[in-house]
Amino acid sequence: MGVLVYPVIEGEAATWAKFKSAGKSLATAALDLQKAAKRHAVQPLYAFYSMSREEAIADLLGGDPDDPSSYDEAEVPKEVWFEAQAGLKTVSWCSQYVEQHRSRFADPDSVLHDLREFERILKQATSLGLRWHLGQSC
């Protein structure tokens, strides 16, 4: 299946916040975009990555979120949230970069589709004053 990336909006389960793309193409292109972003002094997409409490307990600590005896609460990292506008700036830059360097990507149209979905969600989050972070699943 591979790695998938998607935006997570703080406290939102609304339909508009659902990512309507696979996120696989963007995950595949993420390393190239990160290198390019650093060269151009743009905050890379993965700078916005965070895990939910439950994900951190299961994935990092090997515990069961429903069983407090299976992990040490002091070791659970806090979920970090970012201003949507900052993420929107990065995602918009990534879209422009892919458009200008299409030949560097195996499937630029799919990467752009993923980025447009990020933009749609982050614009709405910005207009509502909501924060976000990058999510990832394997």
Residue pairs with C-beta under 8 A, 6 or more apart in sequence:
1 138
2 24
2 27
2 28
2 138
3 24
3 27
3 28
3 136
3 137
3 138
4 22
4 23
4 24
4 27
4 136
4 137
4 138
5 23
5 26
5 27
5 30
5 45
5 114
5 134
5 135
5 136
6 19
6 21
6 23
6 134
6 135
6 136
6 137
7 17
7 19
7 87
7 118
7 121
7 122
7 125
7 132
7 133
7 134
7 135
8 50
8 52
8 132
8 133
8 134
8 135
9 17
9 84
9 121
9 125
9 130
9 131
9 132
10 81
10 130
10 131
10 132
10 133
11 130
12 125
12 130
16 121
16 124
17 121
17 124
17 125
19 117
19 118
19 121
20 117
21 113
21 114
21 117
22 114
23 114
23 117
24 110
24 114
25 107
25 110
25 111
25 113
25 114
26 45
26 111
26 114
26 115
26 118
27 136
28 106
28 107
28 111
29 98
29 105
29 106
29 111
30 45
30 46
32 104
32 105
33 44
33 45
33 94
33 97
33 98
34 44
34 45
34 46
36 97
36 101
37 43
37 44
37 45
37 90
37 93
37 94
37 97
38 44
40 93
40 97
42 89
42 90
42 93
43 86
43 89
43 90
44 90
45 87
45 90
45 91
45 94
45 134
46 134
47 90
48 82
48 86
48 87
48 90
48 132
48 133
48 134
49 133
49 134
49 135
49 136
50 79
50 80
50 81
50 133
50 134
50 135
51 59
51 60
51 77
51 79
51 135
52 79
52 135
53 65
53 76
53 79
54 65
56 76
56 77
56 79
57 63
57 64
57 65
57 70
57 71
57 76
58 64
58 65
60 77
61 71
61 72
61 75
61 76
62 70
62 71
63 70
63 71
64 70
64 71
79 133
80 133
81 131
81 132
81 133
82 131
82 132
82 133
83 126
83 131
84 122
84 123
84 125
84 126
84 130
84 131
84 132
85 122
85 126
87 118
87 122
87 132
87 134
88 119
88 122
88 123
88 126
91 115
91 118
91 119
91 122
92 119
94 115
95 112
95 115
95 116
95 119
98 105
98 108
98 111
98 112
98 115
99 108
99 112
102 108
105 111
121 132
122 132
125 131
125 132
